[in-house]
Amino acid sequence: MADDADVVIQLRGVRKGFNLGTPIETEVLHGIDLTLHRGAFCAVVGPSGSGKSTLLNIVGLLDRPSAGTLSVCGEETTALDEAALTRLRGHSIGFVFQYHHLLTAFSALENVMIPMLGAAGFPNAQMRQRAESLLESVGLTAWKDNLAGKLSGGQQQRVAIARALAMNPPVLLADEPTGNLDTKSAESVFALLRTFNREHGTTVLFVTHNPDLAAQCDKTIQVVDGKVIE
């Protein structure tokens, strides 16, 4: 377990294999050691198939390592059951994916409220105010009542960022968040991530194939053949 109060993510000897115990067993991550401090802004780069997304899924508690330990916000996760992992993930980690995964039949405002509804079980005025504030921060106040399916790709990804921040998580993970966007929209989304990082101390870890964006980060984590090369 991390003993530094500023450490939000810590991996020690993390390995991840698939089809364990079968003739086609494959190990994707080979003993990853990684520490991220509060307020870090890091890019994960590497060739396709190197294990970047697998690493992100493990950090985000969407998958379990085959070996090694993972601590999130000071809590060692190896022995946690699924319910405890879900609670920790819901309050500590926000996700932004390459595809926004919005509910297209719901408004932008309703999409941002969804994580808060999941935590509280029913809507209230505070949730709405929080969602409106987040949409304002990503420049979408005028579109808050528009159906998500009617927004542009860049607007949808900004809604996804607002949704990921709804619970004010200390960690934001993004898997190719600009991969489906044009250059201008990609730069806008990157700028938003940077703004939340600087203004709120949110630790940001995102996978990208864009070397220009990676070069603007505080730290680049290179993953090659399932190993981290910093």
RODO-2510 file (C-alpha; in nm, 4 decimals, decimal comma):
residues 230
     n   res          X          Y          Z
     1     m     0,0000     0,0000     0,0000
     2     a     0,1201     0,3498    -0,0788
     3     d     0,2294     0,5383     0,2298
     4     d     0,2654     0,8768     0,0595
     5     a    -0,0501     1,0880     0,0930
     6     d     0,0114     1,2347    -0,2536
     7     v     0,0222     0,8945    -0,4253
     8     v    -0,3109     0,8203    -0,5927
     9     i    -0,2148     0,5205    -0,8070
    10     q     0,0530     0,2637    -0,7281
    11     l     0,1242    -0,0603    -0,9123
    12     r     0,3846    -0,3061    -0,7912
    13     g     0,4809    -0,6092    -1,0003
    14     v     0,1480    -0,6091    -1,1844
    15     r     0,1042    -0,8860    -1,4370
    16     k    -0,1966    -0,9662    -1,6519
    17     g    -0,2518    -1,2906    -1,8369
    18     f    -0,5405    -1,4321    -2,0328
    19     n    -0,6572    -1,7934    -2,0785
    20     l    -0,4558    -1,8902    -1,7725
    21     g    -0,3854    -2,2585    -1,7353
    22     t    -0,4635    -2,3380    -2,0993
    23     p    -0,2379    -2,4105    -2,3984
    24     i    -0,3111    -2,0603    -2,5312
    25     e    -0,2207    -1,8753    -2,2105
    26     t    -0,0863    -1,5298    -2,2907
    27     e     0,0681    -1,2749    -2,0563
    28     v     0,0066    -0,9156    -2,1725
    29     l     0,1612    -0,7178    -1,8840
    30     h     0,4936    -0,8279    -1,7379
    31     g     0,5624    -0,6922    -1,3901
    32     i     0,4516    -0,3300    -1,4142
    33     d     0,5760    -0,0864    -1,1498
    34     l     0,4133     0,2554    -1,1696
    35     t     0,3420     0,5400    -0,9265
    36     l     0,1235     0,8416    -1,0024
    37     h     0,1016     1,1381    -0,7669
    38     r    -0,1860     1,3774    -0,7171
    39     g    -0,2019     1,6319    -0,9968
    40     a     0,0050     1,4284    -1,2433
    41     f    -0,0739     1,4699    -1,6139
    42     c     0,0572     1,1672    -1,8007
    43     a     0,0320     1,0183    -2,1471
    44     v     0,0576     0,6448    -2,2107
    45     v     0,2113     0,5725    -2,5499
    46     g     0,3270     0,2662    -2,7371
    47     p     0,2513     0,0521    -3,0395
    48     s    -0,0833    -0,1211    -3,0873
    49     g    -0,1035    -0,4415    -2,8879
    50     s     0,1609    -0,3331    -2,6376
    51     g    -0,0778    -0,3506    -2,3411
    52     k    -0,1762     0,0167    -2,3003
    53     s    -0,5506    -0,0379    -2,2780
    54     t    -0,5059    -0,3430    -2,0553
    55     l    -0,2979    -0,1302    -1,8193
    56     l    -0,5629     0,1419    -1,8170
    57     n    -0,8401    -0,1114    -1,7459
    58     i    -0,6483    -0,2470    -1,4480
    59     v    -0,5745     0,1002    -1,3080
    60     g    -0,9447     0,1816    -1,3545
    61     l    -1,0535    -0,1321    -1,1641
    62     l    -1,2340    -0,2637    -1,4706
    63     d    -1,0090    -0,5696    -1,4674
    64     r    -0,7993    -0,7443    -1,2054
    65     p    -0,4277    -0,8163    -1,2342
    66     s    -0,3160    -1,1791    -1,2436
    67     a    -0,0365    -1,0955    -1,0001
    68     g     0,1050    -0,7962    -0,8171
    69     t    -0,0690    -0,5201    -0,6218
    70     l    -0,2640    -0,2073    -0,7085
    71     s    -0,3435     0,0735    -0,4666
    72     v    -0,5970     0,3458    -0,5514
    73     c    -0,6045     0,6537    -0,3302
    74     g    -0,4193     0,4634    -0,0596
    75     e    -0,6468     0,1575    -0,0655
    76     e    -0,4934    -0,1739    -0,1652
    77     t    -0,7423    -0,3357    -0,4019
    78     t    -0,6253    -0,6960    -0,4358
    79     a    -0,8544    -0,8407    -0,1687
    80     l    -1,1587    -0,6213    -0,2398
    81     d    -1,4769    -0,7910    -0,3592
    82     e    -1,6709    -0,6669    -0,6616
    83     a    -1,9042    -0,4475    -0,4571
    84     a    -1,6128    -0,2738    -0,2860
    85     l    -1,4314    -0,2302    -0,6182
    86     t    -1,7439    -0,0751    -0,7690
    87     r    -1,7751     0,1724    -0,4818
    88     l    -1,4080     0,2689    -0,5008
    89     r    -1,4232     0,3068    -0,8781
    90     g    -1,7395     0,5158    -0,8626
    91     h    -1,5946     0,7684    -0,6190
    92     s    -1,2283     0,7730    -0,7194
    93     i    -1,2046     0,7264    -1,0950
    94     g    -1,3630     0,8983    -1,3947
    95     f    -1,3469     0,7485    -1,7453
    96     v    -1,3391     0,8997    -2,0928
    97     f    -1,3231     0,6584    -2,3833
    98     q    -1,2511     0,6967    -2,7549
    99     y    -1,6226     0,6489    -2,8171
   100     h    -1,8212     0,8676    -2,5815
   101     h    -2,0784     0,6045    -2,4712
   102     l    -2,3460     0,8657    -2,4067
   103     l    -2,7152     0,7772    -2,3881
   104     t    -2,8177     0,9422    -2,7122
   105     a    -3,1884     0,9589    -2,6238
   106     f    -3,1096     1,1660    -2,3133
   107     s    -3,0057     1,5301    -2,2958
   108     a    -2,6518     1,6448    -2,2298
   109     l    -2,7569     1,7483    -1,8790
   110     e    -2,9157     1,4109    -1,8047
   111     n    -2,6051     1,2271    -1,9238
   112     v    -2,3846     1,4247    -1,6867
   113     m    -2,6223     1,3520    -1,3975
   114     i    -2,6112     0,9732    -1,4483
   115     p    -2,3088     0,8977    -1,2220
   116     m    -2,4652     1,1047    -0,9434
   117     l    -2,7969     0,9254    -0,9856
   118     g    -2,6167     0,5944    -0,9597
   119     a    -2,4667     0,6999    -0,6276
   120     a    -2,7771     0,8624    -0,4725
   121     g    -3,0580     0,6700    -0,6399
   122     f    -3,2771     0,9716    -0,7088
   123     p    -3,2309     1,3173    -0,8640
   124     n    -3,2138     1,6380    -0,6662
   125     a    -3,1415     2,0060    -0,7191
   126     q    -2,7765     1,9717    -0,6160
   127     m    -2,7164     1,7156    -0,8899
   128     r    -2,8671     1,9403    -1,1506
   129     q    -2,6600     2,2356    -1,0322
   130     r    -2,3427     2,0253    -1,0423
   131     a    -2,4228     1,9015    -1,3946
   132     e    -2,5027     2,2528    -1,5159
   133     s    -2,1771     2,3830    -1,3691
   134     l    -1,9752     2,1104    -1,5414
   135     l    -2,1446     2,1725    -1,8759
   136     e    -2,0688     2,5411    -1,8361
   137     s    -1,7040     2,4573    -1,7719
   138     v    -1,6852     2,2619    -2,0987
   139     g    -1,8650     2,5363    -2,2918
   140     l    -2,1970     2,3606    -2,3457
   141     t    -2,4483     2,5598    -2,1428
   142     a    -2,6415     2,6511    -2,4563
   143     w    -2,6686     2,2829    -2,5493
   144     k    -2,7484     2,1372    -2,2062
   145     d    -3,1052     2,0402    -2,3023
   146     n    -3,0130     1,9054    -2,6466
   147     l    -3,0273     1,5305    -2,6987
   148     a    -2,6767     1,3861    -2,6878
   149     g    -2,7349     1,2149    -3,0214
   150     k    -2,7864     1,5533    -3,1879
   151     l    -2,4517     1,6979    -3,0771
   152     s    -2,1319     1,7018    -3,2823
   153     g    -1,8528     1,4554    -3,2076
   154     g    -1,6488     1,7172    -3,0253
   155     q    -1,9502     1,8279    -2,8214
   156     q    -2,0337     1,4687    -2,7304
   157     q    -1,6805     1,4096    -2,6068
   158     r    -1,6999     1,7259    -2,3956
   159     v    -2,0217     1,5943    -2,2404
   160     a    -1,8379     1,2681    -2,1718
   161     i    -1,5632     1,4603    -1,9917
   162     a    -1,8199     1,6483    -1,7834
   163     r    -1,9878     1,3172    -1,6975
   164     a    -1,6531     1,1625    -1,5992
   165     l    -1,5970     1,4508    -1,3560
   166     a    -1,9460     1,4446    -1,2056
   167     m    -1,8332     1,2725    -0,8853
   168     n    -1,5234     1,4946    -0,8626
   169     p    -1,2888     1,1940    -0,8827
   170     p    -0,9219     1,2412    -0,7952
   171     v    -0,8244     1,0321    -1,1004
   172     l    -0,9366     1,0699    -1,4618
   173     l    -0,8519     0,7958    -1,7115
   174     a    -0,8931     0,8445    -2,0849
   175     d    -0,8418     0,5847    -2,3581
   176     e    -0,7761     0,7583    -2,6914
   177     p    -1,0218     1,0405    -2,6037
   178     t    -0,9318     1,2350    -2,9193
   179     g    -0,9001     0,9390    -3,1538
   180     n    -1,2311     0,9948    -3,3340
   181     l    -1,2071     1,3743    -3,3508
   182     d    -1,0761     1,6237    -3,6039
   183     t    -0,7638     1,8202    -3,5139
   184     k    -0,9449     2,1254    -3,3762
   185     s    -1,1842     1,9200    -3,1621
   186     a    -0,8972     1,7020    -3,0413
   187     e    -0,7018     2,0053    -2,9265
   188     s    -1,0110     2,1403    -2,7507
   189     v    -1,0689     1,8139    -2,5632
   190     f    -0,7015     1,7954    -2,4641
   191     a    -0,7156     2,1544    -2,3385
   192     l    -1,0158     2,0676    -2,1211
   193     l    -0,8332     1,7756    -1,9637
   194     r    -0,5376     2,0026    -1,8940
   195     t    -0,7613     2,2706    -1,7425
   196     f    -0,9248     2,0302    -1,4958
   197     n    -0,5823     1,8915    -1,4114
   198     r    -0,4427     2,2339    -1,3278
   199     e    -0,7460     2,3897    -1,1613
   200     h    -0,8629     2,0933    -0,9551
   201     g    -0,5496     1,8840    -0,9133
   202     t    -0,7111     1,5947    -1,0978
   203     t    -0,4620     1,3233    -1,1854
   204     v    -0,4972     1,2498    -1,5571
   205     l    -0,3692     0,9359    -1,7299
   206     f    -0,4570     0,8976    -2,0937
   207     v    -0,3667     0,6665    -2,3786
   208     t    -0,2843     0,8367    -2,7063
   209     h    -0,1220     0,7694    -3,0416
   210     n    -0,0856     1,1437    -3,1002
   211     p     0,2807     1,2396    -3,0412
   212     d     0,2010     1,6127    -3,0421
   213     l    -0,0413     1,5733    -2,7499
   214     a     0,1911     1,3375    -2,5643
   215     a     0,4713     1,5935    -2,5934
   216     q     0,2585     1,8483    -2,4060
   217     c     0,2194     1,6248    -2,0994
   218     d     0,4241     1,6418    -1,7817
   219     k     0,5209     1,2778    -1,8150
   220     t     0,5129     1,0134    -2,0866
   221     i     0,4812     0,6471    -1,9957
   222     q     0,5919     0,4240    -2,2801
   223     v     0,4551     0,0702    -2,2887
   224     v     0,6435    -0,1774    -2,5071
   225     d     0,5680    -0,5510    -2,5102
   226     g     0,3829    -0,5301    -2,1807
   227     k     0,6555    -0,3445    -1,9946
   228     v     0,6787     0,0198    -1,8881
   229     i     0,9707     0,2219    -2,0194
   230     e     0,9611     0,5725    -1,8688
***
